[in-house]
Amino acid sequence: MDKIIIYTDGGCRGNPGLGGWGAWLRFGKYDKKIKGFKANTTNNQMELLAAIKALEAISSSEIRIDLFTDSKYVMNGINEWIKNWKIRGWKTANKKSVKNVELWKRLDELNQKHQISWHWVKGHSGDEGNEMADLLANQAMDEA
């Protein structure tokens, strides 16, 4: 079975501040770059939104996806923390509300819809996909 390769990144100028997200989707000869910005947001929100927007851009649920992010927040959240957050009614172990809960719920829904393998990649380390996603996120902030 073929698979889509996705690289995502998000960032902020100020935290909170002007934020941008970018994603690079590749599938065979198919190559799509998407980006966006938000006026008042956080780094974590932009990292989440990059993954959400990339997954929302995929119409089929029949294709496997390899998604690469440089956000340990996204990686740990989707692979480890989210299961217990849901059991506890979207509360942390300290009984506090999960930050960015609406974004986490959107990402969880997409994660269940698709067959995704999540991968962490070190940011700003020369990885072509991560560098492109970072460039897109910065372009979105520049254009804001």
MIDOSE-1310 file (N, C-alpha, C; in nm, 2 decimals, decimal comma, always signed):
residues 144
mdki	+0,08/-0,12/+0,00/+0,00/+0,00/+0,00/+0,09/+0,12/+0,00; +0,05/+0,22/-0,08/+0,13/+0,35/-0,09/+0,10/+0,43/+0,04; +0,19/+0,53/+0,06/+0,16/+0,61/+0,18/+0,20/+0,76/+0,15; +0,14/+0,84/+0,22/+0,16/+0,99/+0,21/+0,27/+1,02/+0,31
iiyt	+0,37/+1,10/+0,28/+0,47/+1,15/+0,37/+0,43/+1,30/+0,40; +0,42/+1,33/+0,53/+0,39/+1,47/+0,57/+0,49/+1,52/+0,67; +0,53/+1,64/+0,64/+0,62/+1,71/+0,74/+0,54/+1,83/+0,78; +0,54/+1,86/+0,91/+0,46/+1,97/+0,97/+0,55/+2,05/+1,06
dggc	+0,52/+2,18/+1,07/+0,59/+2,27/+1,16/+0,50/+2,39/+1,19; +0,52/+2,44/+1,31/+0,45/+2,56/+1,35/+0,54/+2,64/+1,44; +0,51/+2,77/+1,44/+0,60/+2,86/+1,53/+0,53/+2,99/+1,55; +0,59/+3,07/+1,64/+0,54/+3,20/+1,68/+0,65/+3,30/+1,69
rgnp	+0,61/+3,42/+1,67/+0,70/+3,54/+1,69/+0,64/+3,61/+1,81; +0,70/+3,57/+1,93/+0,64/+3,60/+2,06/+0,56/+3,48/+2,09; +0,55/+3,45/+2,22/+0,47/+3,33/+2,26/+0,39/+3,36/+2,38; +0,27/+3,41/+2,37/+0,19/+3,42/+2,25/+0,23/+3,54/+2,16
glgg	+0,19/+3,52/+2,04/+0,22/+3,62/+1,94/+0,17/+3,58/+1,80; +0,22/+3,64/+1,70/+0,19/+3,61/+1,56/+0,24/+3,47/+1,53; +0,15/+3,38/+1,49/+0,19/+3,24/+1,46/+0,17/+3,20/+1,32; +0,25/+3,10/+1,28/+0,23/+3,04/+1,15/+0,25/+2,89/+1,15
wgaw	+0,19/+2,82/+1,06/+0,21/+2,68/+1,04/+0,23/+2,64/+0,90; +0,30/+2,53/+0,88/+0,33/+2,49/+0,74/+0,33/+2,34/+0,74; +0,30/+2,28/+0,62/+0,30/+2,14/+0,60/+0,33/+2,11/+0,45; +0,41/+2,00/+0,44/+0,45/+1,95/+0,31/+0,40/+1,81/+0,30
lrfg	+0,31/+1,79/+0,20/+0,26/+1,65/+0,18/+0,31/+1,60/+0,04; +0,36/+1,47/+0,05/+0,42/+1,41/-0,07/+0,35/+1,27/-0,08; +0,31/+1,24/-0,21/+0,25/+1,11/-0,24/+0,29/+1,08/-0,38; +0,39/+1,00/-0,40/+0,43/+0,97/-0,54/+0,48/+1,10/-0,60
kydk	+0,42/+1,13/-0,72/+0,45/+1,26/-0,79/+0,37/+1,38/-0,73; +0,28/+1,35/-0,64/+0,19/+1,45/-0,58/+0,28/+1,53/-0,48; +0,27/+1,66/-0,48/+0,35/+1,74/-0,39/+0,27/+1,86/-0,36; +0,23/+1,88/-0,23/+0,14/+1,99/-0,20/+0,20/+2,06/-0,07
kikg	+0,21/+2,19/-0,08/+0,26/+2,27/+0,03/+0,15/+2,36/+0,08; +0,12/+2,36/+0,21/+0,01/+2,44/+0,26/+0,07/+2,52/+0,38; +0,00/+2,63/+0,41/+0,05/+2,72/+0,52/-0,07/+2,81/+0,56; -0,05/+2,86/+0,68/-0,15/+2,96/+0,74/-0,09/+3,03/+0,86
fkan	-0,17/+3,13/+0,90/-0,12/+3,21/+1,02/-0,24/+3,24/+1,11; -0,21/+3,28/+1,23/-0,30/+3,33/+1,33/-0,24/+3,45/+1,40; -0,32/+3,55/+1,42/-0,26/+3,67/+1,48/-0,21/+3,66/+1,62; -0,29/+3,59/+1,71/-0,25/+3,58/+1,85/-0,26/+3,43/+1,89
ttnn	-0,15/+3,37/+1,90/-0,15/+3,22/+1,93/-0,02/+3,18/+2,00; +0,00/+3,05/+2,01/+0,12/+3,00/+2,08/+0,19/+2,90/+1,99; +0,31/+2,87/+2,02/+0,39/+2,77/+1,94/+0,32/+2,64/+1,94; +0,27/+2,59/+2,06/+0,20/+2,46/+2,06/+0,08/+2,46/+1,98
qmel	+0,00/+2,57/+1,98/-0,12/+2,57/+1,90/-0,09/+2,56/+1,75; +0,02/+2,63/+1,71/+0,06/+2,62/+1,57/+0,11/+2,49/+1,53; +0,19/+2,42/+1,62/+0,23/+2,28/+1,59/+0,11/+2,19/+1,57; +0,01/+2,20/+1,66/-0,11/+2,12/+1,65/-0,18/+2,15/+1,52
laai	-0,20/+2,28/+1,49/-0,27/+2,32/+1,37/-0,21/+2,27/+1,24; -0,07/+2,27/+1,24/+0,00/+2,22/+1,12/-0,04/+2,08/+1,09; -0,04/+1,99/+1,20/-0,08/+1,85/+1,18/-0,22/+1,84/+1,14; -0,31/+1,92/+1,20/-0,45/+1,91/+1,17/-0,48/+1,95/+1,03
kale	-0,43/+2,06/+0,99/-0,45/+2,11/+0,85/-0,40/+2,01/+0,75; -0,28/+1,95/+0,77/-0,22/+1,86/+0,68/-0,31/+1,74/+0,67; -0,36/+1,69/+0,78/-0,45/+1,57/+0,78/-0,59/+1,60/+0,72; -0,64/+1,72/+0,74/-0,76/+1,76/+0,68/-0,75/+1,77/+0,53
aiss	-0,63/+1,79/+0,47/-0,61/+1,80/+0,33/-0,62/+1,67/+0,26; -0,62/+1,56/+0,33/-0,63/+1,43/+0,27/-0,77/+1,37/+0,27; -0,82/+1,34/+0,15/-0,96/+1,30/+0,14/-0,98/+1,15/+0,17; -0,88/+1,07/+0,14/-0,90/+0,93/+0,16/-0,85/+0,88/+0,29
seir	-0,92/+0,78/+0,35/-0,87/+0,72/+0,47/-0,81/+0,58/+0,44; -0,80/+0,55/+0,32/-0,74/+0,42/+0,28/-0,59/+0,42/+0,26; -0,53/+0,53/+0,28/-0,39/+0,55/+0,26/-0,31/+0,56/+0,39; -0,20/+0,49/+0,40/-0,12/+0,51/+0,52/-0,04/+0,64/+0,51
idlf	-0,02/+0,70/+0,63/+0,05/+0,82/+0,64/+0,17/+0,81/+0,74; +0,28/+0,87/+0,69/+0,40/+0,89/+0,78/+0,40/+1,04/+0,81; +0,38/+1,08/+0,93/+0,38/+1,22/+0,97/+0,50/+1,25/+1,05; +0,58/+1,35/+1,01/+0,70/+1,39/+1,08/+0,68/+1,53/+1,14
tdsk	+0,71/+1,54/+1,27/+0,70/+1,67/+1,34/+0,82/+1,69/+1,42; +0,86/+1,81/+1,45/+0,97/+1,84/+1,54/+0,92/+1,88/+1,68; +0,79/+1,86/+1,70/+0,73/+1,89/+1,83/+0,71/+1,77/+1,92; +0,78/+1,77/+2,03/+0,77/+1,66/+2,12/+0,63/+1,68/+2,19
yvmn	+0,58/+1,80/+2,20/+0,45/+1,82/+2,26/+0,34/+1,74/+2,18; +0,35/+1,76/+2,05/+0,25/+1,68/+1,96/+0,28/+1,53/+1,97; +0,40/+1,49/+1,96/+0,44/+1,35/+1,96/+0,39/+1,29/+2,09; +0,43/+1,34/+2,20/+0,39/+1,29/+2,33/+0,24/+1,29/+2,35
gine	+0,18/+1,40/+2,31/+0,04/+1,41/+2,33/-0,04/+1,31/+2,25; -0,01/+1,29/+2,13/-0,09/+1,20/+2,04/-0,06/+1,05/+2,07; +0,07/+1,02/+2,11/+0,11/+0,88/+2,13/+0,10/+0,84/+2,28; +0,10/+0,93/+2,38/+0,10/+0,89/+2,52/-0,01/+0,95/+2,60
wikn	-0,02/+1,08/+2,60/-0,10/+1,15/+2,70/-0,25/+1,14/+2,66; -0,28/+1,14/+2,53/-0,42/+1,16/+2,49/-0,52/+1,05/+2,55; -0,47/+0,93/+2,55/-0,55/+0,82/+2,60/-0,60/+0,85/+2,74; -0,51/+0,89/+2,83/-0,55/+0,92/+2,97/-0,63/+1,05/+2,98
wkir	-0,60/+1,14/+2,90/-0,68/+1,27/+2,90/-0,83/+1,23/+2,87; -0,85/+1,15/+2,77/-0,99/+1,11/+2,73/-1,06/+1,03/+2,84; -0,98/+0,94/+2,91/-1,04/+0,86/+3,02/-1,08/+0,95/+3,13; -1,00/+1,06/+3,16/-1,03/+1,15/+3,27/-1,11/+1,27/+3,22
gwkt	-1,18/+1,26/+3,11/-1,27/+1,37/+3,06/-1,19/+1,49/+3,03; -1,08/+1,47/+2,95/-0,99/+1,58/+2,91/-0,93/+1,66/+3,02; -0,89/+1,59/+3,12/-0,82/+1,65/+3,24/-0,68/+1,58/+3,25; -0,59/+1,66/+3,30/-0,45/+1,61/+3,32/-0,45/+1,53/+3,44
ankk	-0,33/+1,47/+3,47/-0,31/+1,39/+3,59/-0,33/+1,48/+3,72; -0,31/+1,61/+3,70/-0,33/+1,70/+3,81/-0,47/+1,76/+3,82; -0,56/+1,70/+3,74/-0,70/+1,73/+3,74/-0,73/+1,87/+3,68; -0,63/+1,92/+3,60/-0,65/+2,05/+3,53/-0,70/+2,02/+3,39
svkn	-0,77/+2,12/+3,34/-0,81/+2,11/+3,20/-0,69/+2,10/+3,10; -0,70/+2,01/+3,00/-0,60/+2,00/+2,90/-0,59/+2,13/+2,82; -0,47/+2,18/+2,81/-0,46/+2,30/+2,73/-0,48/+2,27/+2,58; -0,54/+2,36/+2,51/-0,56/+2,34/+2,36/-0,65/+2,23/+2,33
velw	-0,75/+2,20/+2,42/-0,83/+2,08/+2,42/-0,91/+2,07/+2,28; -0,96/+2,18/+2,23/-1,03/+2,18/+2,10/-0,94/+2,13/+1,99; -0,82/+2,18/+1,99/-0,72/+2,13/+1,89/-0,69/+1,98/+1,91; -0,67/+1,94/+2,03/-0,64/+1,80/+2,06/-0,76/+1,71/+2,01
krld	-0,88/+1,76/+2,04/-1,00/+1,68/+1,99/-1,00/+1,66/+1,84; -0,97/+1,77/+1,77/-0,97/+1,77/+1,62/-0,86/+1,67/+1,58; -0,74/+1,68/+1,64/-0,63/+1,59/+1,60/-0,66/+1,45/+1,63; -0,73/+1,42/+1,74/-0,76/+1,29/+1,78/-0,86/+1,23/+1,68
elnq	-0,96/+1,31/+1,64/-1,06/+1,26/+1,54/-0,99/+1,22/+1,41; -0,90/+1,31/+1,36/-0,82/+1,28/+1,24/-0,73/+1,16/+1,26; -0,67/+1,15/+1,37/-0,58/+1,03/+1,40/-0,65/+0,90/+1,39; -0,78/+0,90/+1,43/-0,86/+0,78/+1,43/-0,91/+0,75/+1,29
khqi	-0,93/+0,86/+1,21/-0,98/+0,84/+1,07/-0,87/+0,78/+0,98; -0,75/+0,82/+1,00/-0,64/+0,78/+0,92/-0,55/+0,68/+0,98; -0,47/+0,61/+0,90/-0,37/+0,51/+0,95/-0,23/+0,59/+0,95; -0,20/+0,65/+1,07/-0,09/+0,74/+1,08/+0,02/+0,68/+1,16
swhw	+0,15/+0,68/+1,11/+0,26/+0,66/+1,19/+0,33/+0,79/+1,22; +0,34/+0,82/+1,35/+0,39/+0,95/+1,39/+0,54/+0,94/+1,42; +0,62/+1,04/+1,37/+0,76/+1,04/+1,38/+0,81/+1,17/+1,43; +0,91/+1,17/+1,52/+0,97/+1,29/+1,56/+1,10/+1,31/+1,49
vkgh	+1,13/+1,44/+1,44/+1,25/+1,47/+1,38/+1,31/+1,60/+1,44; +1,44/+1,60/+1,46/+1,50/+1,72/+1,52/+1,48/+1,84/+1,43; +1,43/+1,95/+1,49/+1,41/+2,07/+1,41/+1,55/+2,14/+1,38; +1,55/+2,21/+1,27/+1,67/+2,29/+1,23/+1,79/+2,21/+1,23
sgde	+1,78/+2,08/+1,18/+1,90/+2,00/+1,17/+1,93/+1,95/+1,03; +1,87/+2,02/+0,93/+1,90/+1,99/+0,79/+1,81/+1,89/+0,73; +1,71/+1,84/+0,80/+1,61/+1,75/+0,74/+1,53/+1,82/+0,64; +1,53/+1,78/+0,51/+1,47/+1,85/+0,40/+1,32/+1,88/+0,43
gnem	+1,25/+1,78/+0,47/+1,11/+1,80/+0,50/+1,08/+1,89/+0,61; +1,15/+1,88/+0,72/+1,13/+1,97/+0,83/+1,17/+2,11/+0,80; +1,28/+2,13/+0,72/+1,32/+2,26/+0,68/+1,21/+2,33/+0,59; +1,15/+2,25/+0,50/+1,04/+2,30/+0,41/+0,92/+2,34/+0,50
adll	+0,88/+2,26/+0,59/+0,77/+2,29/+0,67/+0,79/+2,42/+0,76; +0,92/+2,43/+0,81/+0,96/+2,55/+0,88/+0,95/+2,68/+0,79; +1,00/+2,66/+0,67/+1,00/+2,77/+0,57/+0,86/+2,82/+0,54; +0,77/+2,72/+0,52/+0,63/+2,75/+0,50/+0,56/+2,83/+0,62
anqa	+0,59/+2,78/+0,74/+0,54/+2,85/+0,86/+0,59/+2,99/+0,87; +0,72/+3,01/+0,84/+0,77/+3,15/+0,84/+0,72/+3,23/+0,73; +0,70/+3,18/+0,61/+0,64/+3,25/+0,50/+0,50/+3,30/+0,54; +0,42/+3,21/+0,60/+0,29/+3,25/+0,64/+0,29/+3,37/+0,74
mdea	+0,39/+3,37/+0,83/+0,40/+3,48/+0,93/+0,44/+3,61/+0,85; +0,54/+3,59/+0,76/+0,58/+3,71/+0,68/+0,47/+3,77/+0,60; +0,38/+3,69/+0,55/+0,27/+3,74/+0,47/+0,15/+3,79/+0,55; +0,15/+3,77/+0,68/+0,04/+3,81/+0,77/+0,02/+3,96/+0,77
